[in-house]
């Protein structure tokens, strides 16, 4: 199992670094919006949060979700380890179910006040770019991992499906938070299936009714199905204000302030 976990870590880190590099280059070449805050300070804080998240997850859940999948397969528990189905069916269904589960988790982090205090750190970024897509409070990341591990155990999801889902989740989060410009026709076509940057940017509006919409990360069907889809921001993509009404000063963008933000008034 240790060799498989090491291989999974290499795949995930390689995919993460590659997608982040591609997105940052794309943002430099074809930005959708003018940034309002210095990029260097935001990036330092956002990537610092990622570092803290990574260390904590490895300390608290050394095997993470893929370890649960490997253990479930070895011991024969979980739906797909009890009910024989073709491997490709188990893989595809697991990825789709996990995507739906993350949509539901995202809604819960907006609707439950205690969870919103954690999640609002993600929304307090005053600009939105690929680094926003990986900026989540460490406690939220730990809760999310525990939730995914439970789902993987219940599903008996194949390890390959878990790795594919984790890579997709990271990649699509960086893509759909990207400050990149897509041709209108291409965006219209893509958003029928996946969440595009213009689709998700609405979710980062300062207007709370817009913040409480467009929750999807990968597949766009869930927002349409559960009627949380909003096509465009009322103020337009260039003019809209990103973030929340609290925590908008340069001091609020420092790493230590982001980490204590759930415990601050506001």
C-alpha positions in Angstrom: 0.0 0.0 0.0 2.8 2.4 0.8 4.2 2.3 -2.7 0.7 3.0 -4.2 0.2 5.9 -1.8 3.6 7.3 -2.8 2.7 7.0 -6.5 -0.6 8.7 -5.8 1.2 11.6 -4.1 3.5 12.0 -7.1 0.6 12.1 -9.5 -1.3 14.6 -7.5 1.6 16.9 -6.9 2.6 16.7 -10.6 -0.9 17.5 -11.8 -1.3 20.3 -9.3 2.0 22.0 -10.2 1.3 21.6 -14.0 -2.2 23.0 -13.9 -1.3 25.9 -11.6 1.6 26.9 -13.9 -0.6 26.7 -17.0 -3.3 28.8 -15.4 -0.9 31.5 -14.2 0.6 31.8 -17.6 -2.9 31.9 -19.2 -4.0 34.6 -16.7 -0.9 36.7 -17.6 -1.6 36.3 -21.4 -5.4 36.8 -21.4 -6.8 38.2 -18.1 -10.6 38.6 -17.8 -10.5 41.3 -15.1 -8.1 43.9 -13.8 -6.8 42.9 -10.4 -7.4 45.3 -7.5 -4.7 44.1 -5.1 -1.0 43.4 -5.5 -0.6 39.9 -6.9 2.6 39.0 -4.9 1.0 39.5 -1.5 -2.1 37.5 -2.4 -0.2 34.7 -3.9 2.2 34.4 -1.0 -0.8 34.2 1.5 -2.9 31.9 -0.7 0.0 29.5 -1.4 0.9 29.6 2.3 -2.5 28.4 3.2 -2.0 25.5 0.7 1.2 24.6 2.5 -0.5 24.6 5.9 -3.4 22.5 4.5 -1.1 19.9 3.0 1.0 19.4 6.1 -2.1 19.1 8.3 -3.9 16.6 6.1 -0.7 14.4 5.9 -0.4 14.6 9.7 -4.1 13.9 10.5 -5.0 11.6 7.6 -1.7 10.0 6.4 -3.4 7.7 3.9 -6.2 10.1 3.0 -9.1 9.0 0.8 -7.1 6.8 -1.5 -5.9 4.8 1.5 -9.5 4.2 2.5 -10.2 3.0 -1.0 -7.3 0.6 -0.9 -8.3 -0.7 2.5 -11.9 -1.2 1.4 -10.8 -3.2 -1.6 -8.6 -5.3 0.5 -11.2 -6.1 3.2 -14.2 -6.2 0.8 -16.4 -3.4 2.3 -18.3 -0.7 0.5 -20.9 -0.9 -2.3 -18.7 -1.6 -5.3 -16.7 -4.2 -3.4 -19.9 -6.1 -2.5 -21.8 -5.7 -5.8 -19.8 -6.9 -8.8 -19.9 -4.3 -11.6 -17.5 -3.6 -14.5 -14.4 -1.6 -13.3 -15.2 1.3 -15.7 -18.8 1.6 -14.3 -17.5 1.7 -10.7 -14.9 4.3 -11.7 -17.3 6.6 -13.5 -20.2 6.3 -11.0 -17.8 6.9 -8.1 -16.4 10.1 -9.7 -19.9 11.4 -10.5 -21.2 10.6 -7.0 -18.2 12.3 -5.4 -18.7 15.3 -7.5 -22.3 15.6 -6.4 -21.2 15.1 -2.8 -18.8 18.0 -3.0 -21.6 20.1 -4.5 -23.7 19.2 -1.5 -20.9 19.9 0.9 -20.3 23.3 -0.7 -24.0 24.3 -0.2 -23.8 23.2 3.5 -20.7 25.4 4.0 -22.8 28.4 2.9 -26.0 27.6 4.7 -24.7 26.4 8.1 -23.4 29.5 10.0 -20.5 27.7 11.8 -19.3 26.2 8.5 -19.7 29.5 6.7 -17.2 31.1 9.2 -14.7 28.6 7.9 -15.6 28.8 4.3 -15.8 32.6 4.1 -12.0 32.7 4.1 -12.1 31.4 0.6 -14.6 34.1 -0.3 -12.7 36.9 1.4 -10.2 37.1 -1.4 -10.7 40.5 -3.0 -9.6 39.2 -6.4 -10.2 35.9 -8.0 -7.6 33.8 -9.9 -6.2 30.3 -9.9 -4.7 30.7 -6.4 -8.2 31.5 -5.0 -9.3 28.0 -6.1 -6.9 26.4 -3.6 -7.3 28.8 -0.7 -9.4 27.0 1.9 -9.1 27.2 5.7 -7.2 24.2 7.1 -10.2 23.2 9.3 -12.5 23.2 6.3 -9.9 21.0 4.4 -9.8 18.5 7.3 -13.6 18.3 7.5 -13.8 17.9 3.8 -11.3 15.1 3.8 -13.1 13.2 6.6 -16.3 13.6 4.6 -14.7 12.2 1.4 -13.1 9.3 3.3 -16.5 8.3 4.7 -18.1 8.5 1.2 -15.3 6.5 -0.3 -15.7 3.8 2.4 -19.5 3.6 1.8 -19.1 3.5 -2.0 -16.2 1.1 -2.0 -14.9 3.4 -4.7 -11.9 2.1 -6.6 -8.5 3.7 -5.7 -8.2 4.8 -9.4 -11.5 6.7 -9.1 -10.4 8.4 -6.0 -7.1 9.5 -7.5 -8.9 10.7 -10.7 -11.5 12.6 -8.6 -8.9 14.3 -6.4 -6.8 15.4 -9.5 -10.0 16.6 -11.2 -11.2 18.5 -8.1 -7.9 20.4 -7.8 -7.5 21.0 -11.6 -11.1 22.2 -12.1 -11.0 24.4 -9.0 -7.9 26.2 -10.4 -9.5 26.4 -13.8 -12.9 27.7 -12.8 -11.4 30.3 -10.5 -9.0 31.4 -13.2 -8.8 35.1 -14.2 -8.9 34.0 -17.9 -11.0 35.1 -20.9 -12.8 32.5 -23.0 -14.7 33.3 -26.2 -18.4 33.7 -25.4 -19.4 30.9 -27.8 -16.9 28.5 -26.2 -17.9 29.5 -22.7 -21.6 28.9 -23.6 -20.8 25.4 -25.0 -18.5 24.3 -22.2 -20.8 25.4 -19.4 -23.5 23.0 -20.5 -21.2 20.3 -19.2 -18.5 21.8 -16.9 -18.1 24.8 -14.7 -16.2 27.6 -16.5 -14.5 30.6 -15.0 -17.4 32.9 -16.0 -19.8 30.4 -14.6 -18.1 30.2 -11.2 -17.0 33.9 -10.9 -20.7 34.8 -10.1 -20.3 32.7 -6.9 -17.6 35.2 -5.7 -19.8 38.3 -6.1 -20.1 40.6 -3.1 -23.9 40.3 -3.4 -25.0 37.5 -1.1 -27.7 36.2 -3.4 -25.1 35.7 -6.1 -22.6 34.2 -3.6 -25.3 31.6 -2.8 -25.4 30.3 -6.4 -23.2 28.4 -8.9 -21.8 26.0 -6.3 -20.4 23.4 -8.7 -16.7 22.8 -9.2 -16.6 20.3 -12.0 -20.0 19.2 -13.5 -22.4 22.1 -14.1 -25.5 19.9 -14.0 -25.9 20.1 -10.2 -26.6 23.8 -10.2 -29.2 23.4 -13.0 -30.8 20.4 -11.4 -31.1 22.0 -7.9 -31.9 25.5 -9.2 -28.9 27.2 -7.9 -27.7 28.4 -11.3 -27.3 32.1 -12.1 -26.0 32.7 -15.6 -24.3 36.1 -15.1 -23.5 38.6 -12.3 -25.8 41.6 -12.2 -22.9 44.1 -12.4 -21.0 42.3 -15.2 -17.8 40.4 -15.0 -15.4 43.4 -15.4 -17.3 45.7 -13.0 -18.5 43.2 -10.3 -16.9 43.4 -6.8 -15.3 40.2 -5.7 -15.3 39.0 -2.1 -17.3 39.7 1.0 -18.0 42.9 2.8 -15.7 42.1 5.7 -11.9 41.6 5.7 -11.0 43.8 2.8 -7.9 45.6 4.1 -4.3 44.6 3.2 -3.8 43.4 6.8 -6.6 41.0 6.3 -4.8 39.4 3.4 -1.8 38.2 5.5 -1.4 34.5 6.1 -1.8 34.6 9.9 -4.9 36.7 9.6 -6.4 34.2 7.1 -5.8 31.4 9.5 -7.5 33.1 12.5 -10.3 34.7 10.4 -13.0 32.2 11.4 -12.6 33.3 15.0 -12.8 37.0 14.3 -16.0 39.1 14.5 -17.8 39.8 11.2 
